[in-house]
């Protein structure tokens, strides 16, 4: 039951297409940066992950204001 709630929350957090694309790009950068041991690349990937979530949150707030 708890796993189902966690899965639903995770899917809800990633339902924005922009967020999904940014996470895909960040995942590729992260894997490559881990492969070549690049701290700079890892930090850039983390920032892209965070940017995706910020865009997701901002999109939810603008949808609420339009109603």
Buried (B, 14 or more C-beta within 10 A) or exposed (E): EEEEEEEEEEEEEBEBEEBEEBBEBBEEBBEEBEEEEBEEBBEBBBEBBEBBBEBBEEBEEEEEEEE
